[in-house]
Amino acid sequence: MSNQDAPLFNPMPCSGTAGSLLCDDFEGGMNPAYRPKSGNGSTIVVDETRARGGKKSLHARAQAAAGGAAEILIGSPVFPTANNSYFVRTFMYYASPPGTTNVHMFRVSGTFPGTTMGAYALIGGTGFPSGMPTAPGFKVQPSTVYLSNILSANHKGYSNPASSPVPFDRWACWELQVDGVNGEWRLWLDGVEQFTIKWNKDPNAAWRVPQVSQLSLGINHPHPEPNPIEIWFDDFVIGTQRVGCGS
């Protein structure tokens, strides 16, 4: 499927979304429960520059300098969730030119029960070869990076070479699952599973799911980029069950 070919998904309004913990089409503006985070000229706003449905969407624009961030932070009362598990669905319009290294759209943060030890995972896209957009065969793959101060977990990255390239210049459906019971992380694009990462149950190993206290939605890139990054988000849901792209 090319970046120009979009599946026809018609999600239900929030009132019809089963298991919803939070549902937002952004038509009412910026939810006061969100904590916007931006700096160095980056911005995160609700505006009418592009919308999937209705008139408004969440519009993130991160400058090219390293550490560019344009996010909303979502914590209490949505988090922590029952069984430390949840699903996320959002439609995303990632404008080209794409990022060339690591550009993350989701950040899952928390600590391990009974400790002060933290962990977080960044989910988004990684360029291959990294930082070389003019290289033959360059593409951006769905990926995630896990960071924690447990012994073997600092900065463990994962991407599946067989996954679909990250879609650009069209609305695409992104779904994320964090399963704290079974220690699993999943990502779908347009309803197709891209990867499942499983924790091996070793308390000192990567991919252990922390007690999640916060989810960030927007743009976070730790490395300098040749261009600013711009993404719109719409029809955003956090729920106790998989929402899917057509519901």
Contacts in CASP RR format, 6 or more apart in sequence:
PFRMAT RR
TARGET T0000
AUTHOR 0000-0000-0000
METHOD contacts of the structure
MODEL  1
MSNQDAPLFNPMPCSGTAGSLLCDDFEGGMNPAYRPKSGNGSTIVVDETR
ARGGKKSLHARAQAAAGGAAEILIGSPVFPTANNSYFVRTFMYYASPPGT
TNVHMFRVSGTFPGTTMGAYALIGGTGFPSGMPTAPGFKVQPSTVYLSNI
LSANHKGYSNPASSPVPFDRWACWELQVDGVNGEWRLWLDGVEQFTIKWN
KDPNAAWRVPQVSQLSLGINHPHPEPNPIEIWFDDFVIGTQRVGCGS
1 7 0 8 1.000
1 164 0 8 1.000
1 190 0 8 1.000
3 165 0 8 1.000
3 167 0 8 1.000
3 168 0 8 1.000
3 169 0 8 1.000
3 170 0 8 1.000
4 169 0 8 1.000
4 170 0 8 1.000
5 170 0 8 1.000
6 170 0 8 1.000
6 171 0 8 1.000
6 172 0 8 1.000
7 173 0 8 1.000
7 190 0 8 1.000
7 245 0 8 1.000
9 91 0 8 1.000
9 173 0 8 1.000
9 190 0 8 1.000
9 245 0 8 1.000
9 246 0 8 1.000
10 246 0 8 1.000
11 17 0 8 1.000
11 89 0 8 1.000
11 91 0 8 1.000
11 235 0 8 1.000
11 243 0 8 1.000
11 244 0 8 1.000
11 245 0 8 1.000
11 246 0 8 1.000
11 247 0 8 1.000
12 246 0 8 1.000
12 247 0 8 1.000
13 25 0 8 1.000
14 20 0 8 1.000
14 23 0 8 1.000
14 24 0 8 1.000
14 25 0 8 1.000
14 237 0 8 1.000
16 247 0 8 1.000
17 23 0 8 1.000
17 237 0 8 1.000
17 239 0 8 1.000
17 243 0 8 1.000
17 247 0 8 1.000
18 241 0 8 1.000
18 247 0 8 1.000
19 239 0 8 1.000
19 240 0 8 1.000
19 241 0 8 1.000
20 237 0 8 1.000
20 238 0 8 1.000
20 239 0 8 1.000
20 243 0 8 1.000
21 78 0 8 1.000
21 81 0 8 1.000
21 86 0 8 1.000
21 238 0 8 1.000
21 239 0 8 1.000
21 240 0 8 1.000
22 74 0 8 1.000
22 78 0 8 1.000
22 236 0 8 1.000
22 237 0 8 1.000
22 238 0 8 1.000
22 239 0 8 1.000
23 236 0 8 1.000
23 237 0 8 1.000
23 238 0 8 1.000
24 31 0 8 1.000
24 236 0 8 1.000
24 237 0 8 1.000
25 53 0 8 1.000
25 54 0 8 1.000
25 56 0 8 1.000
25 234 0 8 1.000
25 235 0 8 1.000
25 236 0 8 1.000
26 46 0 8 1.000
26 51 0 8 1.000
26 56 0 8 1.000
26 57 0 8 1.000
26 58 0 8 1.000
26 233 0 8 1.000
26 234 0 8 1.000
26 236 0 8 1.000
27 54 0 8 1.000
27 55 0 8 1.000
27 56 0 8 1.000
28 46 0 8 1.000
28 56 0 8 1.000
29 46 0 8 1.000
29 56 0 8 1.000
30 36 0 8 1.000
30 45 0 8 1.000
30 46 0 8 1.000
30 72 0 8 1.000
33 74 0 8 1.000
33 75 0 8 1.000
33 77 0 8 1.000
34 72 0 8 1.000
34 73 0 8 1.000
34 74 0 8 1.000
35 72 0 8 1.000
35 73 0 8 1.000
35 74 0 8 1.000
36 44 0 8 1.000
36 45 0 8 1.000
36 71 0 8 1.000
36 72 0 8 1.000
36 73 0 8 1.000
37 44 0 8 1.000
37 69 0 8 1.000
37 70 0 8 1.000
37 71 0 8 1.000
37 72 0 8 1.000
37 73 0 8 1.000
37 216 0 8 1.000
38 44 0 8 1.000
38 62 0 8 1.000
38 69 0 8 1.000
38 70 0 8 1.000
38 71 0 8 1.000
39 68 0 8 1.000
39 69 0 8 1.000
39 70 0 8 1.000
40 63 0 8 1.000
40 65 0 8 1.000
40 67 0 8 1.000
40 68 0 8 1.000
41 63 0 8 1.000
42 60 0 8 1.000
42 61 0 8 1.000
42 62 0 8 1.000
42 63 0 8 1.000
42 68 0 8 1.000
42 69 0 8 1.000
42 70 0 8 1.000
42 219 0 8 1.000
43 59 0 8 1.000
43 60 0 8 1.000
43 61 0 8 1.000
43 70 0 8 1.000
44 58 0 8 1.000
44 59 0 8 1.000
44 60 0 8 1.000
44 61 0 8 1.000
44 70 0 8 1.000
44 71 0 8 1.000
44 72 0 8 1.000
44 218 0 8 1.000
45 58 0 8 1.000
45 59 0 8 1.000
46 56 0 8 1.000
46 57 0 8 1.000
46 58 0 8 1.000
46 59 0 8 1.000
47 56 0 8 1.000
47 57 0 8 1.000
47 59 0 8 1.000
48 55 0 8 1.000
48 56 0 8 1.000
49 57 0 8 1.000
49 59 0 8 1.000
49 232 0 8 1.000
50 57 0 8 1.000
50 59 0 8 1.000
50 93 0 8 1.000
50 232 0 8 1.000
51 57 0 8 1.000
51 232 0 8 1.000
51 234 0 8 1.000
52 91 0 8 1.000
52 93 0 8 1.000
52 171 0 8 1.000
52 232 0 8 1.000
52 234 0 8 1.000
52 235 0 8 1.000
53 234 0 8 1.000
53 235 0 8 1.000
57 93 0 8 1.000
57 232 0 8 1.000
57 233 0 8 1.000
57 234 0 8 1.000
58 72 0 8 1.000
58 217 0 8 1.000
58 218 0 8 1.000
58 232 0 8 1.000
58 233 0 8 1.000
58 234 0 8 1.000
58 236 0 8 1.000
59 230 0 8 1.000
59 232 0 8 1.000
60 70 0 8 1.000
60 71 0 8 1.000
60 218 0 8 1.000
60 219 0 8 1.000
60 229 0 8 1.000
60 230 0 8 1.000
60 231 0 8 1.000
60 232 0 8 1.000
60 233 0 8 1.000
61 70 0 8 1.000
61 219 0 8 1.000
61 228 0 8 1.000
61 229 0 8 1.000
61 230 0 8 1.000
62 68 0 8 1.000
62 69 0 8 1.000
62 70 0 8 1.000
62 219 0 8 1.000
62 220 0 8 1.000
62 221 0 8 1.000
62 228 0 8 1.000
62 229 0 8 1.000
62 230 0 8 1.000
63 228 0 8 1.000
64 224 0 8 1.000
64 225 0 8 1.000
64 226 0 8 1.000
64 227 0 8 1.000
64 228 0 8 1.000
64 229 0 8 1.000
65 224 0 8 1.000
66 221 0 8 1.000
66 222 0 8 1.000
66 223 0 8 1.000
66 224 0 8 1.000
67 220 0 8 1.000
67 221 0 8 1.000
67 222 0 8 1.000
67 223 0 8 1.000
68 219 0 8 1.000
68 220 0 8 1.000
68 221 0 8 1.000
69 219 0 8 1.000
69 220 0 8 1.000
69 221 0 8 1.000
70 218 0 8 1.000
70 219 0 8 1.000
71 107 0 8 1.000
71 216 0 8 1.000
71 217 0 8 1.000
71 218 0 8 1.000
71 219 0 8 1.000
71 220 0 8 1.000
72 216 0 8 1.000
72 217 0 8 1.000
72 218 0 8 1.000
73 214 0 8 1.000
73 215 0 8 1.000
73 216 0 8 1.000
74 214 0 8 1.000
74 215 0 8 1.000
74 216 0 8 1.000
74 217 0 8 1.000
74 238 0 8 1.000
75 213 0 8 1.000
75 214 0 8 1.000
75 215 0 8 1.000
76 213 0 8 1.000
78 215 0 8 1.000
78 238 0 8 1.000
79 212 0 8 1.000
79 213 0 8 1.000
79 214 0 8 1.000
79 215 0 8 1.000
80 211 0 8 1.000
80 212 0 8 1.000
80 213 0 8 1.000
81 212 0 8 1.000
81 240 0 8 1.000
82 240 0 8 1.000
83 180 0 8 1.000
83 181 0 8 1.000
84 178 0 8 1.000
84 180 0 8 1.000
84 181 0 8 1.000
84 209 0 8 1.000
84 211 0 8 1.000
84 212 0 8 1.000
85 177 0 8 1.000
85 178 0 8 1.000
85 179 0 8 1.000
85 180 0 8 1.000
85 181 0 8 1.000
85 240 0 8 1.000
86 177 0 8 1.000
86 178 0 8 1.000
86 212 0 8 1.000
86 238 0 8 1.000
86 239 0 8 1.000
86 240 0 8 1.000
87 175 0 8 1.000
87 176 0 8 1.000
87 177 0 8 1.000
87 178 0 8 1.000
87 237 0 8 1.000
87 238 0 8 1.000
87 239 0 8 1.000
87 240 0 8 1.000
87 241 0 8 1.000
87 242 0 8 1.000
87 243 0 8 1.000
88 106 0 8 1.000
88 174 0 8 1.000
88 175 0 8 1.000
88 176 0 8 1.000
88 177 0 8 1.000
88 215 0 8 1.000
88 236 0 8 1.000
88 237 0 8 1.000
88 238 0 8 1.000
88 239 0 8 1.000
89 173 0 8 1.000
89 174 0 8 1.000
89 175 0 8 1.000
89 235 0 8 1.000
89 236 0 8 1.000
89 237 0 8 1.000
89 242 0 8 1.000
89 243 0 8 1.000
89 244 0 8 1.000
89 245 0 8 1.000
90 173 0 8 1.000
90 174 0 8 1.000
90 217 0 8 1.000
90 233 0 8 1.000
90 234 0 8 1.000
90 235 0 8 1.000
90 236 0 8 1.000
90 237 0 8 1.000
91 171 0 8 1.000
91 172 0 8 1.000
91 173 0 8 1.000
91 174 0 8 1.000
91 233 0 8 1.000
91 234 0 8 1.000
91 235 0 8 1.000
91 236 0 8 1.000
91 245 0 8 1.000
92 105 0 8 1.000
92 171 0 8 1.000
92 172 0 8 1.000
92 173 0 8 1.000
92 174 0 8 1.000
92 231 0 8 1.000
92 232 0 8 1.000
92 233 0 8 1.000
93 169 0 8 1.000
93 170 0 8 1.000
93 171 0 8 1.000
93 172 0 8 1.000
93 231 0 8 1.000
93 232 0 8 1.000
93 233 0 8 1.000
93 234 0 8 1.000
94 166 0 8 1.000
94 167 0 8 1.000
94 168 0 8 1.000
94 169 0 8 1.000
94 172 0 8 1.000
94 231 0 8 1.000
95 168 0 8 1.000
95 169 0 8 1.000
95 230 0 8 1.000
95 231 0 8 1.000
95 232 0 8 1.000
96 168 0 8 1.000
96 169 0 8 1.000
97 133 0 8 1.000
97 226 0 8 1.000
97 227 0 8 1.000
98 127 0 8 1.000
98 133 0 8 1.000
98 140 0 8 1.000
98 166 0 8 1.000
98 168 0 8 1.000
99 127 0 8 1.000
99 133 0 8 1.000
99 140 0 8 1.000
99 221 0 8 1.000
99 225 0 8 1.000
99 227 0 8 1.000
99 229 0 8 1.000
100 127 0 8 1.000
100 130 0 8 1.000
100 131 0 8 1.000
100 132 0 8 1.000
100 133 0 8 1.000
100 225 0 8 1.000
100 226 0 8 1.000
101 126 0 8 1.000
101 127 0 8 1.000
101 130 0 8 1.000
101 131 0 8 1.000
101 221 0 8 1.000
101 223 0 8 1.000
101 225 0 8 1.000
102 122 0 8 1.000
102 124 0 8 1.000
102 125 0 8 1.000
102 126 0 8 1.000
102 127 0 8 1.000
102 130 0 8 1.000
102 143 0 8 1.000
102 145 0 8 1.000
102 221 0 8 1.000
102 222 0 8 1.000
102 223 0 8 1.000
103 124 0 8 1.000
103 125 0 8 1.000
103 126 0 8 1.000
103 140 0 8 1.000
103 219 0 8 1.000
103 220 0 8 1.000
103 221 0 8 1.000
103 225 0 8 1.000
103 229 0 8 1.000
104 122 0 8 1.000
104 123 0 8 1.000
104 124 0 8 1.000
104 125 0 8 1.000
104 145 0 8 1.000
104 219 0 8 1.000
104 220 0 8 1.000
104 221 0 8 1.000
105 123 0 8 1.000
105 124 0 8 1.000
105 125 0 8 1.000
105 174 0 8 1.000
105 217 0 8 1.000
105 218 0 8 1.000
105 219 0 8 1.000
105 220 0 8 1.000
105 231 0 8 1.000
106 122 0 8 1.000
106 123 0 8 1.000
106 124 0 8 1.000
106 176 0 8 1.000
106 215 0 8 1.000
106 216 0 8 1.000
106 217 0 8 1.000
106 218 0 8 1.000
107 120 0 8 1.000
107 121 0 8 1.000
107 122 0 8 1.000
107 123 0 8 1.000
107 214 0 8 1.000
107 215 0 8 1.000
107 216 0 8 1.000
107 220 0 8 1.000
108 120 0 8 1.000
108 121 0 8 1.000
108 123 0 8 1.000
108 178 0 8 1.000
108 210 0 8 1.000
108 212 0 8 1.000
108 214 0 8 1.000
108 215 0 8 1.000
109 118 0 8 1.000
109 119 0 8 1.000
109 120 0 8 1.000
109 210 0 8 1.000
109 212 0 8 1.000
109 213 0 8 1.000
109 214 0 8 1.000
109 215 0 8 1.000
109 216 0 8 1.000
110 118 0 8 1.000
110 119 0 8 1.000
110 120 0 8 1.000
110 210 0 8 1.000
110 211 0 8 1.000
110 212 0 8 1.000
110 213 0 8 1.000
110 214 0 8 1.000
111 117 0 8 1.000
111 118 0 8 1.000
111 119 0 8 1.000
111 210 0 8 1.000
111 211 0 8 1.000
111 213 0 8 1.000
112 118 0 8 1.000
112 119 0 8 1.000
112 150 0 8 1.000
112 208 0 8 1.000
112 210 0 8 1.000
112 211 0 8 1.000
113 211 0 8 1.000
117 148 0 8 1.000
117 149 0 8 1.000
117 150 0 8 1.000
118 148 0 8 1.000
118 149 0 8 1.000
118 210 0 8 1.000
119 146 0 8 1.000
119 147 0 8 1.000
119 148 0 8 1.000
119 150 0 8 1.000
119 153 0 8 1.000
119 208 0 8 1.000
119 210 0 8 1.000
120 146 0 8 1.000
120 147 0 8 1.000
120 148 0 8 1.000
120 210 0 8 1.000
121 144 0 8 1.000
121 145 0 8 1.000
121 146 0 8 1.000
121 147 0 8 1.000
121 185 0 8 1.000
122 144 0 8 1.000
122 145 0 8 1.000
122 147 0 8 1.000
122 220 0 8 1.000
123 142 0 8 1.000
123 143 0 8 1.000
123 144 0 8 1.000
123 176 0 8 1.000
123 185 0 8 1.000
123 187 0 8 1.000
124 142 0 8 1.000
124 143 0 8 1.000
124 144 0 8 1.000
124 166 0 8 1.000
125 140 0 8 1.000
125 141 0 8 1.000
125 142 0 8 1.000
125 143 0 8 1.000
125 159 0 8 1.000
125 166 0 8 1.000
126 140 0 8 1.000
126 141 0 8 1.000
126 143 0 8 1.000
126 159 0 8 1.000
127 133 0 8 1.000
127 138 0 8 1.000
127 139 0 8 1.000
127 140 0 8 1.000
127 141 0 8 1.000
128 138 0 8 1.000
128 139 0 8 1.000
128 140 0 8 1.000
128 141 0 8 1.000
128 159 0 8 1.000
129 135 0 8 1.000
129 138 0 8 1.000
132 138 0 8 1.000
133 226 0 8 1.000
139 165 0 8 1.000
140 165 0 8 1.000
140 166 0 8 1.000
140 168 0 8 1.000
141 159 0 8 1.000
141 160 0 8 1.000
141 161 0 8 1.000
141 163 0 8 1.000
141 165 0 8 1.000
141 166 0 8 1.000
142 159 0 8 1.000
142 160 0 8 1.000
142 163 0 8 1.000
142 164 0 8 1.000
142 166 0 8 1.000
142 187 0 8 1.000
142 189 0 8 1.000
142 194 0 8 1.000
142 195 0 8 1.000
143 157 0 8 1.000
143 158 0 8 1.000
143 159 0 8 1.000
144 157 0 8 1.000
144 158 0 8 1.000
144 159 0 8 1.000
144 185 0 8 1.000
144 187 0 8 1.000
144 195 0 8 1.000
144 197 0 8 1.000
145 155 0 8 1.000
145 156 0 8 1.000
145 157 0 8 1.000
145 158 0 8 1.000
146 153 0 8 1.000
146 155 0 8 1.000
146 156 0 8 1.000
146 157 0 8 1.000
146 158 0 8 1.000
146 206 0 8 1.000
146 207 0 8 1.000
147 153 0 8 1.000
147 154 0 8 1.000
147 155 0 8 1.000
147 156 0 8 1.000
148 154 0 8 1.000
148 206 0 8 1.000
148 208 0 8 1.000
148 210 0 8 1.000
150 203 0 8 1.000
150 204 0 8 1.000
150 205 0 8 1.000
150 206 0 8 1.000
150 208 0 8 1.000
151 204 0 8 1.000
152 202 0 8 1.000
152 204 0 8 1.000
152 205 0 8 1.000
152 206 0 8 1.000
153 204 0 8 1.000
153 205 0 8 1.000
153 206 0 8 1.000
153 207 0 8 1.000
153 208 0 8 1.000
156 206 0 8 1.000
156 207 0 8 1.000
158 195 0 8 1.000
158 197 0 8 1.000
159 195 0 8 1.000
160 194 0 8 1.000
160 195 0 8 1.000
163 189 0 8 1.000
163 194 0 8 1.000
163 195 0 8 1.000
164 189 0 8 1.000
164 190 0 8 1.000
164 192 0 8 1.000
164 194 0 8 1.000
166 189 0 8 1.000
167 189 0 8 1.000
167 190 0 8 1.000
171 234 0 8 1.000
172 189 0 8 1.000
172 190 0 8 1.000
173 188 0 8 1.000
173 189 0 8 1.000
173 190 0 8 1.000
173 191 0 8 1.000
173 244 0 8 1.000
173 245 0 8 1.000
173 246 0 8 1.000
174 187 0 8 1.000
174 188 0 8 1.000
174 189 0 8 1.000
175 186 0 8 1.000
175 187 0 8 1.000
175 188 0 8 1.000
175 189 0 8 1.000
175 191 0 8 1.000
175 242 0 8 1.000
175 243 0 8 1.000
175 244 0 8 1.000
175 245 0 8 1.000
176 185 0 8 1.000
176 186 0 8 1.000
176 187 0 8 1.000
176 188 0 8 1.000
177 184 0 8 1.000
177 185 0 8 1.000
177 186 0 8 1.000
177 187 0 8 1.000
177 242 0 8 1.000
178 185 0 8 1.000
178 209 0 8 1.000
178 212 0 8 1.000
179 185 0 8 1.000
179 186 0 8 1.000
179 209 0 8 1.000
180 209 0 8 1.000
182 198 0 8 1.000
183 198 0 8 1.000
183 199 0 8 1.000
183 207 0 8 1.000
183 208 0 8 1.000
183 209 0 8 1.000
184 196 0 8 1.000
184 197 0 8 1.000
184 198 0 8 1.000
184 199 0 8 1.000
184 209 0 8 1.000
185 196 0 8 1.000
185 197 0 8 1.000
185 207 0 8 1.000
185 209 0 8 1.000
186 193 0 8 1.000
186 195 0 8 1.000
186 196 0 8 1.000
186 197 0 8 1.000
187 193 0 8 1.000
187 194 0 8 1.000
187 195 0 8 1.000
188 194 0 8 1.000
188 244 0 8 1.000
190 245 0 8 1.000
191 244 0 8 1.000
191 245 0 8 1.000
197 207 0 8 1.000
198 207 0 8 1.000
199 205 0 8 1.000
199 206 0 8 1.000
199 207 0 8 1.000
199 208 0 8 1.000
199 209 0 8 1.000
200 207 0 8 1.000
215 238 0 8 1.000
217 233 0 8 1.000
217 236 0 8 1.000
218 231 0 8 1.000
218 233 0 8 1.000
219 229 0 8 1.000
219 231 0 8 1.000
221 229 0 8 1.000
237 243 0 8 1.000
END
